[in-house]
Amino acid sequence: MNRIAVHKTSGALALVLTALTILPALAVARNDDLSQVKERELEEVRERISDLKKSMDRGALQRDRVTSELQAAEIVIAEKRQRLRQIEHERDNAARKKADIDARMVETESALVAESEQLARQLRASYMSGRDEKLKLFLNQQDPATLGRMMTYYDYLNAHRIGNIDAVKVHMKELSRLAAEAAEAEAHLTEIAERRYSELGELNDAQEHRRELLAALKRRLSDESREIDRLAAQEKDLARLIAELTSILADYPISSEQPFSEFKGRLTWPVAGTLLHDFGQPRVGDRLKWNGVVLGAPRGREVRSVYHGRIAFADWLAGLGLLVIVDHGEGYMTLYGYNETILKDAGDWVAPGDVIATVGDSGGRPQTGLYFEIRRGTKPLNPGVWVTRRPGS
């Protein structure tokens, strides 16, 4: 190979190495740009959904002030319960830490007692042999070899005694440190208990206010026709919400390897519970029927998404309380209402089994449970045809 060929080869190699260096940087920059674009899109979706919610709140307020006040009260209750859950989680962690410190203190105290007893035995033995034990040993021995072994043994015992003393000091220092940690952990637990007591008091006040609002609402709706009109208005609001969400999310389609429609009859119920109201059953009189199912379940039980999708709505809606709507693509949506707390935000992606909320009685419900509905567009579908598996199966 001549010099020119070598030069060309070196130049080509340099270009390849430069490209290999630059391309990853360009890929990272491109990914960062895409991430920023997606974040801006997500924020835009949230803003549009927020504007829609504000518009619906204004309409609900004009129609019914008590329902609007109920919304405010139940949102406060949800926030208090969420805060209490966080406090209790913090309390559990602090209690485990305190228990660990206590266990280490017991272990260190046992080690200290053992070292102290061994040191005490050595001191007693030293005392019984007299003060100048090494000198006596030297004067009493006549065989130099035996004397040498005894002196070595004596030095070993002395070193061991010094080690015992050092170990006792270490254990005492560790006990002092653990005692300080235990006092700090105890103070933290006390502070958590005080915060929890305060939150419980505020929660009780909020629940009492909710009970007063529900009593006022019940008095106003004592006539069945008024109740039917209210439920019809709420159903109309929900249909409007679904239609508006479909329009907003049309610009952000969901793609999935296996479409939602292919899982008909193979989905898992979002919560383990007892069927209280079934799809198509009369609701009030003969004019209104249930568009979904109501599953009776204890307060706080986890509510899980039935399939892949994106949170389209996570807020309070008259009639359904704290409501989560998941968009699954193809026009399919699942609705989860009456929740105690919502654990996802609009725009969040979820997978089957992801916890999205907890069971409650929001929306003015007399008992805890979950409202579950499946829609394609604005048309409700029978969940019993789509969901057949029990949770945990």
C-alpha positions in Angstrom: 0.0 0.0 0.0 1.5 3.4 -1.0 1.6 6.5 1.2 -1.4 8.2 -0.5 -3.6 5.1 0.1 -2.6 5.0 3.7 -3.4 8.7 4.0 -6.9 8.2 2.5 -7.6 5.3 4.7 -6.6 7.2 7.8 -8.8 10.1 6.7 -11.8 7.8 6.2 -11.2 6.2 9.5 -11.1 9.6 11.2 -14.4 10.5 9.6 -16.0 7.3 10.8 -14.7 7.8 14.3 -16.0 11.4 14.2 -19.4 10.2 13.0 -19.5 7.5 15.8 -18.8 10.3 18.3 -21.4 12.8 16.9 -24.3 10.4 16.1 -24.9 9.3 19.8 -24.9 13.0 20.8 -27.3 13.8 18.0 -29.5 10.9 19.1 -29.5 12.1 22.7 -30.3 15.7 21.6 -33.2 14.4 19.4 -34.6 12.3 22.2 -34.4 15.3 24.5 -36.3 17.4 21.9 -38.9 14.7 21.5 -39.3 14.4 25.3 -39.8 18.2 25.5 -42.4 18.1 22.7 -44.3 15.3 24.5 -44.2 17.2 27.8 -45.6 20.3 26.1 -48.3 18.2 24.4 -49.2 16.6 27.8 -49.4 20.0 29.4 -51.6 21.2 26.6 -53.9 18.2 27.1 -54.1 18.9 30.8 -54.9 22.6 30.2 -57.7 21.8 27.8 -59.2 19.2 30.1 -58.9 21.7 33.0 -60.7 24.4 31.0 -63.4 21.9 30.1 -63.8 21.0 33.8 -64.1 24.7 34.8 -66.8 25.2 32.2 -68.8 22.2 33.5 -68.4 23.4 37.1 -69.8 26.8 36.2 -72.8 25.1 34.6 -73.3 22.8 37.6 -73.1 25.8 40.0 -75.8 27.6 38.1 -78.0 24.5 38.3 -77.4 23.4 41.8 -75.3 25.2 44.5 -75.6 22.4 47.0 -73.9 19.9 44.6 -71.2 22.5 44.0 -70.6 22.7 47.8 -70.6 18.9 48.0 -67.9 18.8 45.4 -65.7 21.2 47.5 -66.4 19.2 50.7 -65.6 15.8 49.1 -62.4 17.1 47.5 -61.3 18.3 51.0 -62.1 14.9 52.4 -60.1 13.2 49.7 -57.1 15.4 50.4 -57.3 14.7 54.1 -57.6 10.9 53.5 -54.6 11.0 51.2 -52.6 13.0 53.7 -53.6 10.6 56.5 -52.4 7.7 54.3 -49.1 9.4 53.8 -48.8 10.1 57.5 -49.6 6.5 58.4 -47.0 5.3 55.9 -44.5 7.6 57.5 -45.5 6.3 60.9 -45.0 2.7 59.9 -41.5 3.5 58.6 -40.6 5.4 61.7 -42.0 2.5 63.9 -39.9 0.0 62.0 -36.8 2.2 62.4 -37.5 2.5 66.2 -37.9 -1.3 66.5 -34.6 -1.8 64.6 -32.8 0.7 67.0 -34.3 -1.1 70.0 -33.2 -4.5 68.7 -29.7 -3.2 68.2 -29.7 -1.7 71.7 -30.6 -5.1 73.2 -27.9 -6.8 71.1 -25.3 -4.2 72.1 -26.3 -4.4 75.8 -25.9 -8.2 75.7 -22.4 -7.8 74.2 -21.5 -5.2 76.8 -22.6 -7.5 79.7 -20.6 -10.4 78.2 -17.5 -8.3 77.8 -17.9 -6.7 81.3 -18.3 -10.1 83.0 -15.2 -11.5 81.2 -13.2 -8.5 82.2 -14.4 -8.8 85.8 -13.3 -12.4 85.9 -9.9 -11.4 84.7 -9.6 -8.6 87.2 -10.6 -10.9 90.0 -8.0 -13.5 89.0 -5.3 -10.8 88.7 -6.3 -9.5 92.2 -6.1 -13.0 93.7 -2.6 -13.6 92.3 -1.3 -10.3 93.9 -0.2 -7.0 92.5 3.2 -7.9 91.1 2.1 -11.1 89.4 4.6 -10.8 86.5 7.5 -10.3 88.9 6.4 -13.3 91.1 6.2 -15.5 88.0 9.7 -14.5 87.0 11.1 -15.2 90.5 9.3 -18.5 91.1 10.3 -20.1 87.8 13.7 -22.0 87.6 13.4 -23.5 84.1 14.1 -20.8 81.5 12.1 -22.6 78.8 9.0 -22.9 81.0 9.5 -19.3 82.1 9.6 -18.1 78.5 6.3 -20.0 77.7 4.6 -18.6 80.8 5.7 -15.0 80.0 4.3 -15.3 76.5 1.1 -16.7 77.9 1.0 -13.9 80.4 1.5 -11.3 77.6 -1.3 -12.9 75.7 -3.7 -12.7 78.6 -2.8 -9.1 79.2 -3.4 -8.2 75.6 -6.7 -10.0 75.7 -7.6 -8.0 78.8 -6.8 -4.7 77.1 -9.0 -5.9 74.2 -11.8 -6.5 76.6 -11.5 -3.0 78.0 -11.5 -1.5 74.4 -14.5 -3.6 73.5 -16.4 -2.4 76.6 -15.6 1.2 75.6 -16.8 0.6 72.1 -20.1 -1.0 73.3 -20.7 1.8 75.7 -20.1 4.4 73.0 -22.5 2.5 70.6 -25.1 2.3 73.4 -24.9 6.1 73.9 -25.3 6.7 70.2 -28.2 4.3 69.9 -29.9 5.9 72.9 -29.7 9.2 71.2 -31.2 7.7 68.0 -33.9 6.1 70.0 -34.9 9.4 71.6 -34.9 11.1 68.2 -37.1 8.3 66.7 -39.5 8.5 69.7 -39.8 12.3 69.2 -40.5 11.7 65.5 -43.2 9.2 66.3 -44.8 11.6 68.8 -44.7 14.4 66.2 -46.4 12.1 63.6 -49.1 11.1 66.1 -49.8 14.8 66.7 -50.1 15.5 63.0 -52.3 12.4 62.5 -54.6 13.5 65.4 -54.9 17.0 63.8 -55.7 15.6 60.4 -58.3 13.2 61.9 -60.0 16.1 63.6 -60.1 18.1 60.4 -61.4 15.0 58.5 -64.2 14.5 61.0 -65.2 18.2 60.6 -65.2 17.8 56.8 -67.3 14.6 57.0 -69.8 16.3 59.3 -70.1 19.2 56.7 -70.7 16.6 54.0 -73.4 14.9 56.0 -75.2 18.3 56.4 -74.9 18.9 52.7 -76.3 15.5 51.9 -79.2 16.0 54.3 -80.0 19.3 52.6 -79.8 17.7 49.1 -82.1 14.9 50.2 -84.7 17.4 51.5 -84.6 19.2 48.1 -85.0 15.9 46.2 -87.7 14.3 48.3 -89.9 14.4 45.1 -88.9 11.5 42.8 -89.4 13.6 39.7 -86.7 16.0 41.0 -84.3 13.2 41.6 -84.9 11.9 38.0 -84.3 15.4 36.6 -81.1 15.7 38.6 -79.8 12.3 37.5 -80.7 13.0 33.9 -78.8 16.3 34.0 -75.8 14.5 35.5 -76.0 11.9 32.7 -76.1 14.6 30.2 -73.0 16.2 31.8 -71.2 12.9 31.6 -72.1 12.5 27.9 -70.8 16.0 27.2 -67.6 15.2 29.1 -67.0 12.0 27.1 -67.6 13.8 23.8 -65.3 16.7 24.7 -62.6 14.4 25.9 -62.8 12.4 22.7 -62.4 15.6 20.7 -59.4 16.8 22.8 -57.6 13.5 22.7 -58.2 12.9 19.0 -54.9 14.8 18.3 -53.1 12.3 20.6 -54.1 8.8 19.4 -53.2 5.7 21.4 -51.4 2.9 19.6 -51.2 -0.5 21.1 -49.9 -3.9 19.9 -53.1 -5.5 21.0 -56.2 -3.3 20.7 -58.7 -3.0 23.5 -61.4 -4.7 21.4 -59.4 -7.9 21.2 -59.7 -8.4 25.0 -63.5 -8.5 25.1 -64.4 -11.2 27.6 -60.8 -11.4 29.0 -60.5 -8.3 31.2 -60.2 -8.4 35.0 -62.6 -6.5 37.3 -61.0 -3.3 38.6 -61.8 -4.2 42.2 -63.0 -7.2 44.2 -66.5 -6.5 45.4 -70.2 -7.4 45.6 -72.5 -6.5 42.7 -74.9 -3.9 44.0 -76.3 -2.6 40.7 -76.0 -4.2 37.3 -75.9 -2.8 33.8 -79.3 -2.0 32.5 -81.2 -2.3 35.8 -83.7 0.5 36.6 -82.2 3.4 38.5 -85.1 5.6 39.5 -88.5 4.8 38.1 -88.5 3.5 34.6 -86.9 6.4 32.8 -83.3 5.9 33.8 -81.2 2.8 33.9 -77.6 2.0 35.1 -75.1 2.5 32.3 -72.4 0.6 34.3 -72.2 -1.5 37.4 -71.7 -0.6 41.1 -69.5 -2.9 43.1 -69.7 -2.8 46.9 -66.3 -2.8 48.4 -64.6 -1.4 51.6 -63.3 2.1 51.8 -59.7 2.4 50.7 -59.5 -0.8 48.6 -57.3 -0.3 45.6 -58.9 0.3 42.2 -56.9 -0.9 39.2 -57.0 -0.1 35.5 -58.4 -3.0 33.4 -56.1 -2.3 30.4 -53.4 -0.2 28.8 -54.3 3.4 28.3 -54.0 7.1 29.2 -55.8 8.9 32.0 -58.2 11.2 30.2 -59.9 12.6 33.3 -59.1 12.6 37.0 -61.4 14.9 38.9 -64.8 15.3 40.6 -68.0 15.1 38.6 -71.5 15.5 39.8 -73.2 12.1 40.3 -69.9 10.1 40.1 -67.8 12.0 42.6 -64.1 11.5 42.2 -63.9 10.0 38.8 -61.1 8.5 36.7 -61.6 8.0 33.0 -59.0 5.9 31.0 -58.8 6.2 27.3 -57.8 2.9 25.7 -57.9 3.9 22.0 -60.4 2.9 19.3 -62.9 5.1 21.0 -63.0 2.9 24.1 -63.0 4.4 27.6 -63.4 2.9 31.0 -64.9 5.0 33.9 -64.2 4.5 37.6 -66.4 6.6 40.0 -67.3 7.1 43.7 -63.6 7.0 44.6 -62.2 8.0 47.9 -58.9 9.2 46.4 -57.4 9.6 42.9 -53.8 8.4 42.5 -53.2 9.4 38.8 -53.2 12.7 36.9 -54.7 13.5 33.5 -52.2 12.5 30.8 -50.6 9.7 32.8 -50.1 6.3 31.1 -51.3 3.2 32.8 -51.0 -0.6 32.3 -53.4 -3.4 33.3 -53.4 -3.7 37.1 -52.0 -0.3 37.8 -53.6 1.3 40.9 -55.4 4.4 39.8 -57.7 5.2 42.8 -59.2 3.9 46.1 -62.8 2.9 46.8 -64.9 5.5 48.5 -68.4 7.0 48.7 -67.9 10.4 46.9 -70.6 11.9 44.8 -73.0 11.7 47.7 -73.1 7.9 47.9 -74.7 6.4 51.0 -72.2 3.5 51.0 -68.7 2.8 49.8 -68.2 1.1 46.4 -67.0 1.6 42.9 -68.9 2.6 39.8 -67.4 1.0 36.7 -68.5 1.7 33.1 -67.2 0.9 29.7 -68.0 3.2 26.7 -67.3 3.3 23.0 -67.7 7.0 22.2 -70.8 8.0 24.1 -72.4 4.6 24.0 -72.3 2.6 27.3 -71.4 -1.1 26.9 -72.3 -4.0 29.3 -69.2 -4.5 31.5 -70.3 -8.1 32.2 -69.6 -9.0 28.6 -66.1 -7.5 28.6 -64.9 -8.3 32.1 -64.9 -11.9 33.3 -61.9 -12.4 35.5 -61.7 -11.9 39.2 -58.9 -9.8 40.7 -55.9 -11.9 41.5 -57.0 -14.8 39.3 
